[in-house]
Each structure stands twice: as C-alpha cells, then as structure tokens.
Amino acid sequence: MIAFAVPAPVLSVRDLRIAFGDVEAVHGLSFDIHRGETLALVGESGSGKSATALSILRLVEREGGRIIGGSVRLGETDPLEVTRLASAALRDLRGGRIAMIFQEPMTSLNPVMTIGAQMGETLALHRGLRGGAAREAARAALDRVKIPEPERRLDQYPHELSGGLRQRVMIAMALSCEPEVLIADEPTTALDVTTQAEILKLIAGLQRELGMAVLFITHDLGVISEIADRVVVMKNGEKIEEGRTSEIFSAPRAAYTAELMAASPRLGEGAPAPLTAPAPVLKVTGLTTRFGGGMFARHAATVAVNDVSIVLGRGETLGLVGESGCGKSTLARSIMRLVEPAAGEVELLGTRIDTLAPSALKPHRARMQMVFQDPYASLNPRMSVRDAVTEPAILHGIVTPRDRSELAARLLERVGLPAEVAERYPHQFSGGQRQRICIARALSVRPQIIVADEAVSALDVSNARRITDLMAEIQRRDAVSFLFISHDIAVVERVSHRIAVMHQGKIVETGPTETVLRNPQHPYTKRLIAAVPRFGGSGDRQPEPFVQVELA
Amino acid sequence: MTIAADPAFAAERRRKPRRADPIQKVAIGIAALLAASALLAPLIAPYDPLAQSLLSRLRPPIGFERFAAGHFAGTDELGRDVLSRSLHGLRLTLALAFAGAVIGLLIGGALGLIAGLRRGWVEDTIMALVDMQIAIPFTLVALLVLSLMGSSLTVLVLVLGIAGWEQYARIVRAEARRLSVQPFLEAARTAGAGPVYTAVRHILPNLVSPLVVQFTLALSNIVILESTLSFLGLGVQPPQPSLGSMVGLGRDYMPTAPWIVLAPAALIVALTFSVQILGDWLRDRADVRLRDR
C-alpha cells in the first residue's frame, strides 16, 4: 500500500497571539515550515510580521511585547515548546538551533569588535570552539558565504566592509552553528538591487546545501517570488492567505493579496509617455560636487557628483536611479544648495541660483521644495503638524500667522489627511502619513519643482503606491515637475517620463523611460535592470518538493 | 487612524507615564513645601533669625530636656532660633542656587548653541574654554575670586553661576550638532529658514528636555557648592544665615548640640533630592511624545 506521509514540520506555529501593552498585535497566527523549505511572511509595516519573527526567538519580550497565547514548536521529532522555555535554554536555542538575520547589517554588528572576534563569540557559545579552532571555523563560515579574502576580513571592523559584505558576515554568523531554522527579517531591504540579487542567491544556495528551513520576512513581492516556496500574507496581525508562491501570484484568493500585488511595482509595467518639448524649469549644467580635500586635508577630495547635466521640463518627472553611494542624493542636495557645488551651473526658471547669496536665494527656494527619505527624521518631533506644514509659507510671508490653521487644514486635505490632525505631533502618525505631511509642507509654497529624494523608499508597497499616486495627482493638477530619486527602478518606471541612470557620480545614460528600460545602452544600466527581482504567475523558481513518498 | 495597531506605536504608548508616580508626588510635595517656606520665611519664621538670646543658648529641640519654649528646633550657640535661621537660610540658599543655575544656563546655553551651529574657530575657542573650566578645580577658582573680590552677595551669585556653565555648553553643543544634520533642519533650510530661525524654532524646543535635567542637576550642585564656600567662610557672611554657613558654623558644636547642624543639613538633603525627581518629571512633561493626547 502506498501512503503519502507528510513529514513533521521543523517549526510549527499554532494560534500565536502577541500583545504590546494592551494592544494585541498578532491575533492567532498559525503556520508550518518544513526542512529545506522557504516560507515568506509578507505584509505591510504594522502587520505583525516582525513581531511574529521575534516571538519565535522569544526576543519580542525585550521589545516590550509578550506572547499571550498559542504555541511555537521546534524540531521534527520530539518538538520543543519555545513559548515555555527558561532563559538558559533559550540562549542555547538562539543562534544554535534558530538563527536570525536582520534588516540593518550595520547596527546588528558591534562596531568596536573585529569580524573574527564577533564570530568567535557565537562559536564559543554554541560549539565550544576557541582560539585557532574558532578562527578556522570562522574563516570557513566566511568562505561559505563567498566573501572574498576571508582571512583578511576576520581582522577587519564592520565599518571597513560594504553593506553587502556586512550582510554576508551576518549570514555567515547566523549559519556558523548550522541552525535548523533561519529567520531573515527584511535582510535585503537596506541593500542595492544588485547586492540584493547576490544575497538572495546566496541564501537560496545555502539553504539547499544545509537543508535549513527559512522564514523570510519582507514586504517586497518581487523578492518573494525569487526565493519563497510558500507565502503567508498578513494584515493587522492576521493571516489573510496562505499558499504556494506560484498559486498566490497567479490566482490570489484574498482581495487584500490582489491589492498588495497591484501596489507592488514591477518592471515593464509601462511608464508615463514622455512629454513633447516641455518648457525647461530646471537646467543643471556640468555640476560637480566634492567632499573633503582642501589645503590641510590628509586625503584627496572625493568627487561625489562629477560633471552632471540634466534638464527638467514643466510638468515632467525625471527619474534618477542609481545605487546607494552613486551620488544621487548629493546631486539633489547640490541643486537645493544644501551643499555647495564646486563647479557647474544650476538654472532655476531662468535664474542662476548656484552663485546667489543666501538672502538672494531665499525667494527662489519657494519655487523648489524637497521631500526626504526618512519620514521619521524629516519632521521636527517637537513641532505640531500645523506649524510644520505651514512653516515654508510663513518663512516666505505667503500666509500670516493668523491664517495658519486655515492653510494647514487645506494642505492636509490636499494630501488626503483629515484637517483635524493639525494639532497633533509627528510621532502620532505612521510612516506613510508622515510622508504625506512632508509633501503638504512642500506644497505650502506652491513650488514648481519638488525634489523627492528616495521619498517612498522607507515605505511599504501599499503606502509607497499611495504616495506616488498622490504625486502624480499633484503633477496633473498643478503641473509640478518632479525630480524623483530612487534606487528602485520599478518605482521609477511607474512615475517617470524620463529617466537618468547615475553611476559613480556620473549620469551614464538618460532618455525616455521606456526607451532606456527596453533597450539599455550602458553596461551598468543593463546590470541594474537584470538584478531587479521579477514576479508573476509564471513561477520562476521551481520549489523543492518536501513531501516524501514512502512505502508503507 | 490605523496607527494604534502599529506595534512601534503601541510600545511608545506603553512608556507613557501616567501622570506622576508616588515618589514623584512626594518629591513634588516636598519641593512645593520648601519653595513656599522659602518664599514666606519672613512671615512664618517664629523669631528674627539674627536675634540673640544669650540666656537660652544651645537649647535642644522639642521633646528633649532643657527645651526652651517656642524654639521648636532648638537654639544655637548665641541663642538664635534654629528653625527661623533654617527658614531664612533656605530662602537665601534657594535664591542663590536659582540665580546661579539661571546664569549658568544662559551663558552655557548660548555658548553651546553657538559652538554647535557655527563650527570652525568659534567652536574650537568655546570648547577650549569648556576644557579649561573642567580642568581647573572650580572650588579653587571660587576661593581665589572670593578672597580677591571680597565676599558680597553679587560676587557670590556670579561665581555660582559660572560654576556650572560648561556642563550646559557641552550638552547644548552636542545636541545642536546632532540635530543640525537631521533632515527636518535641512527641510527648514530648503524652505528658506535662516540660522537664527532654525536655532530658535527647531533646535531650542528639542533642547528643553536635556536642559531641564541639567538645570536641576546644576541647582543641586550649586546648593552644595554654596554650602562648601559658606562652610569655608567665603560664602554668605555671618550673621546672615544660609544652609551652608549654618552647617559650617555649627560643626564646632556637633558633639554637644548636633541639632544646629541637623536642621539645615536635612533641608539640603530634602532640597537636592526633591529637585532631582522634579527634574525627571518636568522632562517627561516637556516631551510632546510622552504627553497625553
């Protein structure tokens, strides 16, 4: 007789409930992960996905949460109930049987310890290795994650490594004790697309090699389709849908999943058609910005922006793409005169602004406003929303202090927030709402140009979609021009009429969005486009079967 | 709003202090009592603090043998009422400490803000002054100044004010430097805000919490410094009472008449303790992120 025996899962979460204070964040979540399987937990920020991950390691208690119900069982045979473990047993579990990698590789590594010393710590704790043996094991672990020159890395400090290398070190540390389960909490969100592609490939390869179960937490559907066998979609602490990746992508059952997929930018969705000869509002010619150098500097100056020329037309969105460190933010800041360019011209509506004195520059500032990446840091925590959104208008004398509240209400409604929130403070809003407040602030002086520097990068897909939709609507109504800076080509494609690709301080390619993306000329552009994770119903990844056929 | 479901938001809400906790209530009560006593000292003190009564010298407080009627906290070596002297001493000490802490706040705050925002040689000069102030034991400087200038109340207030300015300057400079690279300041700059506007409107409100804490620390330190100087005979001059001078003059009588020292010493302890707790409470109150909606 032939029977299908489903092997026991490595990790089994049943009816998990987590609360922060009096607020229940996760309401009865259940899922299983088997050996060699990758399960993706997807959802917006605040959906409880990170709280779930932290609960599996019982780290959620340190973040002020607690597990108020349900069970977390680890192990195929003789499962261990994690929710009832004492702290000594938990320490053995963490890093030993379950390992975790985090989003921000810089803050997850101790800046004053060498890589070798940090890896040695884990090895000493869980495998009892010390001295030469520990060093050899650490070197082997670095070798496994394909870090070039592993011997030299052991004596380096975290700041000496790039973001991608740091994340590799984190993975090496997590895997050094060959855990049964690897939890990866947005491990590639802070990385560039090309680096992301490498890290995803690495995790998938290691998983096959070691047969671990991987719980992958992300809000990026593209990443999921690259790596996951099965997907659990979460919203407001509840499981909305669960299924095989290809099934979820080809036929989502829940409306929310479909919504999430619609919100996710995918490359090749089509871009706004280029405008025909729009009147130029911003003309940048030969702009160069350097850092450091000077008479007494020990190092030569770094050229962050190198001879860049761009033109922005009225009502047009120019997308500026490039990896972190390519100089795109410095370019924006040079245009805004937040840093002083070393050479070149910036012409705003027919006036050269790069040479103006601060007082002469002030009236021109009203014509060009900026929205920043981090919605948490770009609002003064001690300033009410009313004062924040009307601040530029007050500075330019557009509104009298008496009419401030009225203008604030109008601006908030313009960006889709209720007028009553004006009296609140920034900490009472979510990231997406804060970014709306930042846009309202930019709009208060009726600018003709808005420079959006990674304005949606810190937001999850649904919020990012709402913000880009809002920008498009503002553009249609008021013919505002946008300089849209992002490392995410898919988002840039969605909003930009034209695109400029920046690499090592230079614009390597520019043209209408469709043309550049369909037929990239520069090798860097080609590499960038190839690295973008794609998703769709086709099921690019062939999942490893985990159901074994057994003769009974 | 969906923000209530955000775990980060929930965690933030958990930290919110639900008004004052019991210890804070006690401390606020003590501080209020001390402030009221200091303000009303001339009215509530039972005797003239300077009036001597040689016939009832060194009488113990109420409940002891040889207690002199009316002198609840006893009398000192010249027969002056300890309670009245303590109340007047508290009044003077508190006034000196407050004035000193405010002077320190103004000097240190202004210099720290300039150092943090201007950078360059301005910052280097100010920070060199701070380093000098830290390197030289201030009690020595105070001794020198007071012995050269003579010990008038004006000189004393100035000396006490200068005593703590460098701490304010260091805190304000560090905060200003940290804040000046925050995107919200860049946003203000791109909106056309000048340096004075950003300093007043953006940086100062964010400095309230650390400054309140530093102010209360300075207040306690100055009370103790004033006591030290008065103890050494360079602070408040007899016969005028301050808490420190009372402790200083009373030490000769410690074995026989400990109450002369005990009353002002207890007030110093109560004052510094309650001011510290009050500072933490005020800091939380000043933070909009912790305020009730």
Chai-1 contact restraints between the chains, C-beta under 6 A:
chainA,res_idxA,chainB,res_idxB,connection_type,confidence,min_distance_angstrom,max_distance_angstrom,comment,restraint_id
A,F20,B,P7,contact,1.0,0.0,6.0,A-B,restraint_1
A,F20,B,A10,contact,1.0,0.0,6.0,A-B,restraint_2
A,F20,B,A11,contact,1.0,0.0,6.0,A-B,restraint_3
A,G21,B,A10,contact,1.0,0.0,6.0,A-B,restraint_4
A,G21,B,R14,contact,1.0,0.0,6.0,A-B,restraint_5
A,V23,B,A10,contact,1.0,0.0,6.0,A-B,restraint_6
A,A25,B,P7,contact,1.0,0.0,6.0,A-B,restraint_7
A,G46,B,A5,contact,1.0,0.0,6.0,A-B,restraint_8
A,G46,B,D6,contact,1.0,0.0,6.0,A-B,restraint_9
A,A51,B,P7,contact,1.0,0.0,6.0,A-B,restraint_10
A,G64,B,A11,contact,1.0,0.0,6.0,A-B,restraint_11
A,G64,B,R14,contact,1.0,0.0,6.0,A-B,restraint_12
A,N236,B,A5,contact,1.0,0.0,6.0,A-B,restraint_13
A,M336,B,T190,contact,1.0,0.0,6.0,A-B,restraint_14
A,L338,B,E186,contact,1.0,0.0,6.0,A-B,restraint_15
A,K362,B,G192,contact,1.0,0.0,6.0,A-B,restraint_16
A,R365,B,G192,contact,1.0,0.0,6.0,A-B,restraint_17
A,M370,B,T190,contact,1.0,0.0,6.0,A-B,restraint_18
A,F372,B,P183,contact,1.0,0.0,6.0,A-B,restraint_19
A,D374,B,P183,contact,1.0,0.0,6.0,A-B,restraint_20
A,A377,B,Q182,contact,1.0,0.0,6.0,A-B,restraint_21
A,A377,B,P183,contact,1.0,0.0,6.0,A-B,restraint_22
A,S378,B,P183,contact,1.0,0.0,6.0,A-B,restraint_23
A,S378,B,F184,contact,1.0,0.0,6.0,A-B,restraint_24
A,S378,B,A187,contact,1.0,0.0,6.0,A-B,restraint_25
A,L379,B,F184,contact,1.0,0.0,6.0,A-B,restraint_26
A,N380,B,F184,contact,1.0,0.0,6.0,A-B,restraint_27
A,N380,B,H202,contact,1.0,0.0,6.0,A-B,restraint_28
A,R382,B,P205,contact,1.0,0.0,6.0,A-B,restraint_29
A,R382,B,N206,contact,1.0,0.0,6.0,A-B,restraint_30
A,R382,B,V288,contact,1.0,0.0,6.0,A-B,restraint_31
A,E391,B,A191,contact,1.0,0.0,6.0,A-B,restraint_32
A,P392,B,A191,contact,1.0,0.0,6.0,A-B,restraint_33
A,L395,B,A191,contact,1.0,0.0,6.0,A-B,restraint_34
A,L395,B,G192,contact,1.0,0.0,6.0,A-B,restraint_35
A,L395,B,A193,contact,1.0,0.0,6.0,A-B,restraint_36
A,H396,B,G192,contact,1.0,0.0,6.0,A-B,restraint_37
A,Y425,B,V288,contact,1.0,0.0,6.0,A-B,restraint_38
A,H427,B,R289,contact,1.0,0.0,6.0,A-B,restraint_39
A,S430,B,I3,contact,1.0,0.0,6.0,A-B,restraint_40
A,S430,B,D6,contact,1.0,0.0,6.0,A-B,restraint_41
